[in-house]
């Protein structure tokens, strides 16, 4: 397999927020196969959308020929990460943590090829739960300054509310994870969210103090929903989970389909494998066609997390309910959503059929009534005058509302797509 510079790819796609030494890290990726890891604490029996950014980062390392490690926190989950928390996490039993890890493993395997011999999934309970306390304090604890630890954001934000000694140990444990992976797997890179910067730097410094070796840290940006100010992946109903039992596939698809228009370009780059040129092009689609870009985003993320068949079912179910953003499928894409042809999409849209002879005697306003998109001709005319009526994705000019359809090209083509507003579609079939 040809090895590529994963750092440059992550940088271009928007994954990088802060690095301990950008120039040296870039050179490392140019010169050798890099082993890098991200930790996932087993706080639930499923990962959620907030974990997708680190999973995709590991996936890009895997796809470019490097060695990613997904480190599940069988040990650190027994303590709880204080980062981004206003109160301590509820302590879990070993049995609960083990059950949660079993739920997480198959989800992580969707992003990493664990059979190819490069990517790994490792549980840090392997070394953390067998530690002897006093030797650990003497050998590892001596390298940490309490004064410096207290300057870390994850601790500073908790001091007023109260920080337990148990949580205070979390940074040391995470740094020790980095050290162990450096010693046993040749791991030189830790990645994490921007709120993990203090913990990651602590690991880099521990490796330097113990072995005099060079290692690196890279943090990724915290994603915020611009409409709510909440962390991306949070909704009124709570987190959006990768487990279809917790978040049904259709709801998962709809979450991505309904993201803010202005975030489409960024999310396509972060959460799909589509080429960057295509991501940029999709994000600049004019008018209503930006919704086609969001359909592609939703389809791609759903396919990554749940498979293409499930993504296809969710897409087609959405078109049945709300109509397709681009009924004629004019937008070109390398996404497998393009395999869902116009026929398949239209087969899932409501359809009405009328004899050609009848349609030739009908005007456009009456056609919207016949199609069930307006309750009366007066309502249809108001819809047209307000710019909410579309024929084959083109607005119906008010001047044509009373013109008879005789001679319209689409009558000979056999069908047309009507739309009322943003989401109500009908396919009009022409019969002889």
N, C-alpha and C positions, 0 to 999 in steps of 0.2 A: 504493500500500500504506500502511495506517495504521501509523505508527511508535509503538512502545510503549517504556516505560522498561525496558530490558533489565536494568539494574542491580537494580531492585526484584524482577524475576523471579528473577534469579540469587540474590539474597539470600533470598527466600522458599523457594527450593528447596534451599538449603544449600551453594551454591557458594562463598560468600565467607568467607575466613578473616581477611584483613588488607588494608587499603587505605591508600594514602598520604594521601588526603584524602577521606573518605567523603561529606561534605556537598557538596563541590565536584564530585565525580564523579557523584553523584546528580543535581545540577543540570545537569551537562553532558548527561546522557542525556535530561533533560526538555527541553532547549533545542535540541539539534541531532542530526543523524545522526552517530553516533560511529564512528570507525574504530579498531579494536582488534586486536591480534595475539597469537598464541601461537607459540613456536618448537618445532619438532620435529626433533631431530637424527636423522640417518639412520644409526643404529647397527645396524640390521638391515633386511632387505627386507620387513618387516611391522611395523605397530604392534601393541601388545598392550593388554590390559584396563587397564593403568596409564595409557594415553593417552586412555581414553574420557572421563574427567572434563573435560580441556581441550577435546576435540572437541565434547562436548555444550555446553560454555559458548559456543564459537564458533557452534554451531548455533543456540542461543537468540538470539544477536546477529543472525544471519541471519534467523531467523523473525520477529523483531520489527522489521525494517526498518533495521537498522544495517549496518555494513560490516566483516565479519570478515576477517582475513588469517591463513591458515595458512602460516607461514614455515618452509620445510624448510631444514635446515642443511647445504647443500652445502659451505659454507665452515667453519662451526663444527665440523662432524663430523670435519674433518681434524685438529682439536685435541683435542676430547673434554672434556665438562663434568665437572669434579671434584665437583660437588654430589652428596652422598649416596654417595660412593665411598670405599672404604678403600685403593684402589690405582688407579694410572693405567689408563685404557682402552687396549686394544690399538689401535695406529695403523692406519688403513685407507688404502688407495690411492684415488686419484680415481675409478678405474674401479669399485671396490667401492661407494663412496659414491653414484655415479651409478646403479648397479644398484639399490641400496637405495631411492633416491628414486623410481625407476620403480615399485617395489612399493608404496610409501606413497601415491602420488598417487591411485589409484583408491579407496583406502580413505578418504582424507580427503574425496573427492568425494561419498561417501555421506552426509556430514553437512552439506555446503555446496552451495548451488545456484550452481555456478560459471558457469552460462549466463545468469544473470539480470543480470549486470553489477555486482553489489555485492560479493559474496564473491570473494576472490582467493587463489590459491596461488602463492607467490613463493619463489624459491631465493636464499638470501643469498650464494651463490658469485658472484652477479652483481656484487657490489661487493667482497666480501672477498678473492677470489682475484686481483684486479687491483690491490690496494693496493701503494703504494710505501712501503717500511718507514720510512725516515727522515722523509719528510713526514708519515706517519701518527703517528709518535712526537711530532713537533713540534706538529702540529695537534690531536691527540686525547689522546695520552699525557700531555701537560702538565696535563690537568684531573684526573688521578687521583693520590691520595695512597696510597703504599705502606702507610704505617702504618694508614690507615683500611681499605684492602683486606684487610689481615691480620686485622681484627676480624670479617670476614664468616664466618659459620658454615661455608660450603663450603670455606674455606681453613683455618680454625682446626682443624677435625677432621682435616686431612691433614698438619699440620706435623710431628707426631711420626713418622708413617710415611714422609714424604717427599713434597714437592710440586715437580713439575718447573716450570721457567720456562715451558715450552710451555703447561701447564695454567693457570699464573698469568695468562696473557694472556686466558683465556676470558671473564672478567668484562668486560674492555675491549671484546672483540669483540661480546659480547651487547649492551652499552650502545651500541656503534656501530650495530648493527642497528636499535635503537630510534630513534637519531638519523636514520639514513638514511630509515626509513619515515616519520618525522615530516616530514622535508624533502620527500620525493617523493610521499607518499600522504596527507599530512595526518593521520597516525596519532598519536593522543593517549593511547592506552591500551595497556599491556602486561599480559597475564594470564599466570599460571604457577602451579606448585605452590608450597606454602609454603616449600620448600627453595630457591626461586629469589628470595626476597625481596631478598637483597643485590645480586644481579645486576640485578634490576628497578629498585631504588632508584638504582643507579649510572647507569642509563639516564635516569631522570627528572632526576637532577642534571646529567648531561652536556648534556641539552637545555636546561636552565636556564642553564648556563654559556656554551654556544655561542650560543644564540638569545634567552635571557631568556624563553623560552616556558614555558607551563604544560602539563604532561603528568601522567599518572597510572599508578599501579601497583595491581594487584589480585592477591592470591594466593588459592589454593584449598586446602582442607584436605587433609592427607595421610590417605588411607584405610588403616586397619589392620584386618586380619581379627581379630576378638576371640577367636577360637578358637586361633589360632596365634601372634599377635603379629607376623606377617609383613605386608609391604605387600600391599594388596588386589590380587588377580590373580595371586599366586604360589601354586603348588601343589607337591605332592611331585614332580610331573613337570616343574616349571619354570613359565615364564610361560604365561598363556592368551592366545594370539595371535588377531588379527583375520583372519589368513589361514586359510582352510579347509584349505590344504595342511599348515599347521603344527599347527593345532588343528581337527579335524573339527567340522562344525556341530553334530552331536549332542553331542559332548563340551563344546562351547562352551555349548550350551543347559543341559546338566546342571550345569555350573559355577554358573550363576545359579540353577538350580532348587534347589541344595543349599546356598545361603548361609545364614548364621545367622538364625534366626527374628527375633531382636531387631534385626537390621539391615534388615529388609524395608522399613519405612517410609522410611528414609533412602535406600536404593538405588532405590526406586520414584521418589522425587522427583528424584534425580540422573540416573538413566539411562533414563528414559522420558519421553515427551511427554504422559502422562496428566495430566488436571487435578489440581491439588493436593488438592482436596476428595476426589477418588476415591482418590488415593494414601493419604491419611490414613484413609479408610474401609476400604480393603483391608487396611491394616496392623493394624486392630483386630478382624479377623475372629476369632471364637472357636475354640478347640480346633484340630482338624485342618484347619479351613478356612483357616488361615494358609498352608497348603501351596497352596491355590488362588491366594492372593496371590503366592506365589513362582512358580507356573506362569505367571501373567500377567507378572511381572517377566522371567522367562526368555524367554517368547515375545516380549515387546516389544523387549528388547535384541537378541535374535537377529534379529528382523525388521529392526531399524535397521541392523545390521551385515551381514546376509546376505540380506535380502529376506523377504517374507511367506511365499512358498512354502516356502523352506527352513525357516523357523520353524515352519510348520504340520507339515512332515514330521518335524521333531525332536520337536515336542509329541506327535504321534500315535505315534511310535516309543517315546517315553517311557511313554505310557499302555499300550502293548502290553506293555512290560516290567514296569512297576511299578503300573499302574492309574492312574486319574485321581483327583486330590485331591478333586474335587467331581463325582462321576459324574452327578448329576442336573443339573449346571450351574445351581444356584440363585443363585450369586453374580452380581450384575449388574455389568457393566463396559462401558466404551466401547471397550475393546481389541478388535481384530479377531480375537482368540482366540474371541470369542463367535460368530464365523461358523462355527467348528468345532462343529457342533450335537451334541446328545446322540447322534443317530444315527451321526454320523461318529466320535465318541469311542467309543461302544459297539461300533461295527463293528471297532474295533481292540482290544477287550478279549476275552479268552477267553470263549466262550459254550457253554453246555450246554442241552439241551432235553429235557423230559420230558412225558409225557401228563398232563393235569390229573387224571385218575382215579388215576394212580399217586401224584402229589404229595399228593392229599387223604388218602392212607393213610400219609403220611410225617411224621415229626416233624422239628423244626429241627436237632437234632443229626445225624440221618441225612442231612438235606439237605446239610450241609457235607461229609459223606463222599461222597455222590453227585456233588457238584460238584467233588470232587478237592481240597478245601481242608483236609481232615483224612484221615488214613490209617485211622482207626477211630472208632467211636462214642465210645469212651472219650476219645480225643484231642479230639474235637469238644466233648464235655462240659467237659473241662478248659479249652478255649479260651473257651467261653461263661462259665464260672464266673470266669475271670480277666479278663473284660471285653474280650477280644480278638476277639469275633465280632460282626459287624454285618449287619443286614438293612436295605437301603435307607438306608444311612448312619446307622442308629440302633443302639445297642448292644442285643444280644439279652439280655433278662433271664434269669437262671438259672431262674426259675420257669416259663419257657416252653420249656425245652430238650426236654421230653418230650411237649409238647402237639401233637396232630395238626394238620396245616395246613388241614384241611377248614374252609371258611368264611373263610379269610384273603382280605382284599380284593385283594391283589396277584395272586391266582390268576385273578380275573376281568379284571384289568388286562392280563394277558398276560406279565408279566415282573417280575423283581426283581433287585437287585444284592446279592450277598453279598461280604463282605470278611473276611479273616482277618488280624489284625494291621494294620500300617500300609499294606502295599503289595500284598497278594495279593487280587485281585478275580476274580469270576466273574459273568457275566450268566446268570441262569436264565430260559430261555424256556418258556412254557407252551403245549403243543400240545394239540389236541383228541383 
